[in-house]
Amino acid sequence: MNESARTLDTTVLTHGIKRSAPLTTPIEQHIEELRIKGFTLVDSGLTAGEIADARTKLDDIYEVQADEVGGEANLKLMNDANIARAVCAYDPLFLKIATLPVIMQISAAYLEQYVVLMSQNGIINQPSTDHYQFTWHRDLNYQHFTSSRPLSLSALVALDPFDDVTGGTYVLPATHLVEDFPSDEYVVNNQQVVTCPAGTIIFFNSMLFHRTGRNSSAGVRRAVNHIIVPPMLRQQYDFKGIFEDQGVEVDDPAVREYLGFAYTLPKSIREWRAGKIDAALAEQGAVA
């Protein structure tokens, strides 16, 4: 094959086109990629020193959080090992990462409204170790629907290189536009591996099916994922807190559920994981 045959033709010619989407800013190019294929890559602007600090601090926070729940064995019990949660509350560097200008700008432009950080988790991909992130999933778990406007944006910040050795992130392009997970044959034939250097942000629609690639290197591969949403799905008021402040008791379980009493947010990662441990132990007892 000659060189010209291998060169991709970048000439854009059209026929019968009455409508198109011209781009005027770099952000619009990323928004277009998010809308059509479901993901896009952007440089974070973090310095090499900040990325190196983030790696060390992520490992340190994970150790702190493991100690908070009585050791890593309890994290494994609840299937939460190698995840450091809400890391922005543990170190200012991760608050800086969560509020990077490019994250704030692309999130606001893509979701087209006021946005809220729903979660921020550090992902520690140990070499040759199984992890539930290796399985195909959506960041809005268990959801099988599509919407005309995006409901959520994920921003995965690579702290180590994503490559053929450490493993890239696998995506199924455009699956944020279909309700069901496709067939195994479709997955095998259409999955795409996203690789990038440390400091890159992989933005993707949270409904895009994706998974973590296997790390076959000798070192740890770290990343920090952010799930960013519009506030429309939150309760407008903390009804439970308001009722308690007013000294009003609600005994009817159905009414308590309707008012959101069962969904009071935990006030710490320790409290959140305590519930997970209790549930895991109860399930083990039921099986035994």
Secondary structure as the mmCIF struct_conf table of DSSP 4:
data_model
#
loop_
_struct_conf.conf_type_id
_struct_conf.id
_struct_conf.beg_label_comp_id
_struct_conf.beg_label_asym_id
_struct_conf.beg_label_seq_id
_struct_conf.end_label_comp_id
_struct_conf.end_label_asym_id
_struct_conf.end_label_seq_id
HELX_RH_AL_P HELX_RH_AL_P1 GLU A 3 ARG A 6
BEND BEND1 THR A 7 THR A 7
HELX_LH_PP_P HELX_LH_PP_P1 LEU A 8 ASP A 9
BEND BEND2 HIS A 15 GLY A 16
BEND BEND3 THR A 25 THR A 25
HELX_RH_AL_P HELX_RH_AL_P2 PRO A 26 ILE A 36
TURN_TY1_P TURN_TY1_P1 LYS A 37 LYS A 37
BEND BEND4 GLY A 38 GLY A 38
STRN STRN1 PHE A 39 ASP A 43
HELX_RH_AL_P HELX_RH_AL_P3 ALA A 48 GLU A 68
TURN_TY1_P TURN_TY1_P2 VAL A 69 GLY A 70
BEND BEND5 GLY A 71 GLY A 71
HELX_RH_AL_P HELX_RH_AL_P4 GLU A 72 LEU A 77
TURN_TY1_P TURN_TY1_P3 MET A 78 ASN A 79
TURN_TY1_P TURN_TY1_P4 ALA A 81 ASN A 82
STRN STRN2 ILE A 83 ARG A 85
BEND BEND6 ALA A 86 ALA A 86
HELX_RH_3T_P HELX_RH_3T_P1 VAL A 87 ALA A 89
TURN_TY1_P TURN_TY1_P5 TYR A 90 TYR A 90
HELX_RH_AL_P HELX_RH_AL_P5 PRO A 92 ALA A 98
TURN_TY1_P TURN_TY1_P6 THR A 99 THR A 99
HELX_RH_AL_P HELX_RH_AL_P6 PRO A 101 LEU A 111
BEND BEND7 GLN A 113 GLN A 113
STRN STRN3 VAL A 116 ASN A 125
TURN_TY1_P TURN_TY1_P7 PRO A 127 SER A 128
HELX_RH_3T_P HELX_RH_3T_P2 TYR A 132 PHE A 134
BEND BEND8 THR A 135 THR A 135
STRN STRN4 HIS A 137 HIS A 137
BEND BEND9 ASP A 139 LEU A 140
TURN_TY1_P TURN_TY1_P8 ASN A 141 TYR A 142
BEND BEND10 SER A 148 ARG A 149
STRN STRN5 LEU A 153 ALA A 158
BEND BEND11 LEU A 159 ASP A 160
STRN STRN6 PHE A 162 PHE A 162
BEND BEND12 ASP A 163 ASP A 163
TURN_TY1_P TURN_TY1_P9 ASP A 164 THR A 166
STRN STRN7 THR A 169 VAL A 171
TURN_TY1_P TURN_TY1_P10 PRO A 173 ALA A 174
HELX_RH_3T_P HELX_RH_3T_P3 THR A 175 LEU A 177
BEND BEND13 VAL A 178 ASP A 180
HELX_RH_AL_P HELX_RH_AL_P7 ASP A 184 ASN A 190
STRN STRN8 GLN A 192 VAL A 194
STRN STRN9 CYS A 196 CYS A 196
TURN_TY1_P TURN_TY1_P11 ALA A 198 GLY A 199
STRN STRN10 THR A 200 ASN A 205
TURN_TY1_P TURN_TY1_P12 SER A 206 MET A 207
BEND BEND14 LEU A 208 LEU A 208
STRN STRN11 HIS A 210 THR A 212
HELX_LH_PP_P HELX_LH_PP_P2 GLY A 213 ARG A 214
BEND BEND15 SER A 217 GLY A 219
STRN STRN12 ARG A 221 VAL A 229
HELX_RH_3T_P HELX_RH_3T_P4 PRO A 231 LEU A 233
BEND BEND16 ARG A 234 ARG A 234
BEND BEND17 GLN A 236 TYR A 237
HELX_RH_AL_P HELX_RH_AL_P8 PHE A 239 ASP A 245
TURN_TY1_P TURN_TY1_P13 GLN A 246 GLY A 247
HELX_RH_AL_P HELX_RH_AL_P9 PRO A 253 TYR A 258
TURN_TY1_P TURN_TY1_P14 LEU A 259 GLY A 260
HELX_RH_3T_P HELX_RH_3T_P5 PHE A 261 TYR A 263
HELX_LH_PP_P HELX_LH_PP_P3 THR A 264 PRO A 266
BEND BEND18 LYS A 267 SER A 268
HELX_RH_AL_P HELX_RH_AL_P10 ILE A 269 VAL A 287
#
